[in-house]
Amino acid sequence: MNSFLKSCFCALAIFAPGRLAMAAEEINGAAIAERLQATPAHSGLKMDGYFIWDSSVIKVGDTYHLFSSRWPKGHPFPDDYRRHSEIIRATAKNPLGPYEFQEVVLSKRGGSQWDSVMSRNPAIRKIGDTYVLFYVGSDDHNLEPGGKGLPLRRIGYATAKSVTGPWLQSDQPVFQGDSTGPAVCIEDDGSVKMVFRTASLQVKLATAPNFRGPYTVVNENVWPADRLEDFDFFKARGQYYIICEDNVGGVTGHERWGALLTSRDGVTNWAPMNRTAAYDHSIRFADGTKLESNRRERPAVFIENGEMTVLFTAVYDGQDSWCQPVPLSPPLRIN
């Protein structure tokens, strides 16, 4: 290469690197949806005699730990979760599973505790040297607004030095009022951003200096235009993202499909990067079969080594419910 061409090549490398290497792809619903692949037929977590819901996965060593909710079958789905849901842990050597049940992590605590009746919606994080499990609990002494006699759902947390416990539950919920479906983003300094919803599907966002609180609601209505629920919350390339269920189709145009919102500061001005759904209700399996699910909710992305590799959702087919992972290929880089 002569000196002139060499100089031009170096200038191109410095000032236009995207011409030499593929630029990082925008993180949006389309980028996730187009990567979703067929998944093994016996992946995820199912349990005979139980409805399974929720997915939150953390890798410890070479093992993937799935925290989920279950409640016994016996009444039409999902009626009994309000009084009988408990949080369980299952493990696998592959993020797709199949996951094997290990233990009940949190069940009825009894007495007058804020989570004495049930526990659900787990979100597991490791903060410093402590495993923190955010979750929703209910008791028999506080009722949900609206006069239906339903137990009030509130968010709290449990801590442990090992992913296998023992777990110490918080004495009080982090909010005294109606709150459910927590999704958290932990900053490098240990501070917390948490998105959650109320029974009326009003989406709120709170911050805290650390996971113990105190939590202050800093956005009373994250997405006033429509009804959203079932959040996962992550940070990528200096921006914040929420993947969630588009409850009435106001974002994607499709009821209960997956929507992706983003914000520069993680608190205000949330908006979709585009309105393409991140997922629909169809799941393809590696054996050539396809499921059109009755309900597909509770999205959670699994991120490993700076790449989004798996989308977890809770699935109901009219008879059974389970946690279903689907691989992204190629993985979506988030940094």
Secondary structure as UniProt FT lines:
FT   HELIX           3..15
FT   HELIX           17..19
FT   HELIX           29..33
FT   TURN            34..35
FT   TURN            41..42
FT   TURN            48..49
FT   STRAND          50..60
FT   TURN            61..62
FT   STRAND          63..72
FT   TURN            77..80
FT   HELIX           81..84
FT   STRAND          86..92
FT   TURN            95..96
FT   STRAND          100..106
FT   TURN            111..112
FT   TURN            114..115
FT   STRAND          118..127
FT   TURN            128..129
FT   STRAND          130..138
FT   TURN            145..146
FT   STRAND          154..160
FT   TURN            163..164
FT   STRAND          168..169
FT   STRAND          180..186
FT   TURN            188..189
FT   STRAND          192..197
FT   TURN            199..200
FT   STRAND          203..208
FT   TURN            211..212
FT   STRAND          216..219
FT   TURN            224..225
FT   STRAND          228..236
FT   TURN            237..238
FT   STRAND          239..246
FT   TURN            247..248
FT   TURN            250..252
FT   TURN            255..256
FT   STRAND          257..263
FT   STRAND          271..272
FT   STRAND          282..285
FT   TURN            286..287
FT   STRAND          290..292
FT   STRAND          295..304
FT   TURN            305..306
FT   STRAND          307..316
FT   STRAND          321..333
//
